């Protein structure tokens, strides 16, 4: 099994005041290495839109991967992110987040606990199935239009314009 976490952790913040945000992203299989300085991941519909809103406002992001088994290790990828909205949120992916990596840092990870991976939680897929494609589009329209700090998020009209 891959020694790194099965979840991508992303940290972002607005430029002035507001709330710092750390969000789990994934599944890890959605993380793609495009070249030596560029990665991306699928951004699934969720309860908030903080990462997207912060990236649209200032682009700053840090991605962290932790080893929960094997030797202790943490990898941080600092960079500038951009949001590539999807045209159809019906499948559950609302955007692709592309990160232009400016700094790569690793550290010991001694503070990361050893954990056994048991599998993905079934709730996200059940929730998406229950909503259906039109329900997911409506959810994004209502719940992902702005961040908790009032920054613009995503809306279906915005997706169609891009």
C-alpha positions in Angstrom: 0.0 0.0 0.0 1.1 3.6 -0.7 2.7 4.9 2.5 1.2 8.4 2.0 -2.3 9.4 3.2 -5.3 8.5 1.2 -6.5 12.1 1.5 -5.1 15.3 0.1 -5.1 18.1 2.7 -5.2 21.6 1.4 -4.7 24.9 3.3 -5.8 28.3 1.9 -6.7 31.7 3.3 -8.2 34.9 2.1 -5.9 37.9 1.6 -7.3 40.1 4.4 -8.9 38.7 7.6 -11.5 36.0 7.1 -11.1 32.4 8.0 -8.1 30.1 7.3 -9.3 26.9 5.8 -7.8 23.3 5.8 -9.9 20.8 3.8 -9.5 17.2 3.0 -9.7 16.5 -0.8 -9.7 13.3 -2.7 -9.9 10.5 -3.3 -6.1 10.4 -3.6 -6.5 8.8 -7.0 -7.8 12.2 -8.3 -4.3 13.7 -7.6 -2.5 14.0 -10.9 1.1 15.0 -11.6 1.1 17.0 -14.8 4.8 17.9 -14.9 7.7 18.6 -12.5 6.0 21.8 -11.2 2.3 21.2 -11.8 -0.3 19.0 -10.0 -4.1 18.9 -10.1 -6.9 17.2 -8.3 -10.7 16.8 -8.8 -12.7 19.1 -6.6 -15.9 17.3 -5.6 -19.1 19.0 -4.5 -19.1 19.6 -0.8 -20.7 21.5 2.0 -18.3 24.5 1.5 -16.5 26.4 -1.2 -13.6 27.9 0.8 -10.7 26.4 -1.1 -12.2 27.5 -4.5 -13.1 31.0 -3.2 -9.6 31.6 -1.7 -7.9 30.4 -4.8 -10.0 32.7 -7.0 -9.2 35.6 -4.7 -5.4 35.2 -4.2 -4.2 31.8 -5.6 -2.3 30.8 -2.5 -2.4 27.1 -1.5 -0.4 24.5 0.4 -1.1 20.8 -0.2 0.0 18.4 2.5 0.4 14.6 2.3 1.2 12.6 5.4 2.5 9.0 5.8 0.2 7.3 8.2 2.1 4.0 7.9 5.7 3.1 7.3 8.5 5.7 8.0 7.2 9.0 9.3 7.2 11.6 6.5 5.3 14.8 5.6 5.3 16.3 2.1 4.2 19.9 1.6 3.6 21.5 -1.9 3.4 25.3 -1.7 2.1 27.1 -4.8 -0.4 29.1 -6.7 -3.7 27.4 -7.6 -6.2 28.0 -10.2 -9.8 26.8 -10.4 -11.0 25.2 -13.7 -14.8 24.8 -13.3 -16.5 21.9 -14.9 -19.4 22.5 -17.3 -21.5 19.7 -15.8 -21.5 19.1 -12.0 -24.0 16.2 -12.4 -21.3 13.6 -11.7 -20.2 15.3 -8.5 -17.0 17.0 -9.7 -17.5 20.8 -9.6 -14.0 21.8 -10.7 -10.4 20.8 -11.2 -7.9 22.6 -9.0 -4.5 23.0 -10.7 -1.5 24.0 -8.6 1.7 25.5 -10.0 4.2 24.3 -7.3 6.7 26.9 -6.2 8.2 25.1 -3.2 8.4 21.5 -2.1 9.3 20.7 1.5 9.5 17.4 3.4 9.8 16.9 7.1 10.0 14.1 9.6 6.4 13.5 10.4 7.1 12.3 13.9 3.9 13.9 15.1 1.7 12.0 12.5 0.1 9.0 14.1 0.3 5.5 12.7 -3.1 4.5 11.3 -4.6 1.6 9.3 -6.5 2.4 6.2 -9.9 0.8 6.3 -11.4 2.2 3.1 -13.4 5.1 1.8 -16.5 6.3 3.6 -19.7 5.4 1.7 -21.6 8.6 2.6 -20.3 11.0 -0.2 -21.4 8.6 -3.0 -24.7 7.8 -1.4 -25.3 11.6 -1.0 -24.5 12.2 -4.7 -26.7 9.3 -5.8 -29.6 10.6 -3.7 -29.3 14.1 -5.1 -28.9 13.1 -8.7 -27.4 15.3 -11.4 -30.0 18.0 -11.3 -30.0 18.0 -7.5 -26.2 18.4 -7.5 -26.4 21.3 -9.9 -29.0 23.0 -7.6 -26.8 22.3 -4.6 -23.8 24.1 -6.1 -26.0 27.0 -7.1 -27.4 27.5 -3.6 -24.6 26.2 -1.3 -21.4 26.9 -3.3 -22.1 30.4 -4.5 -20.1 32.1 -1.8 -17.6 31.3 1.0 -18.3 31.7 4.7 -16.5 35.1 4.4 -18.7 36.2 1.4 -16.1 35.6 -1.3 -17.4 34.4 -4.7 -17.6 30.7 -5.1 -19.1 28.8 -7.9 -22.5 28.9 -9.5 -23.9 27.1 -12.5 -24.1 30.3 -14.5 -20.5 31.0 -13.8 -19.5 27.4 -14.9 -21.4 27.8 -18.2 -19.6 31.2 -18.8 -16.1 29.7 -18.4 
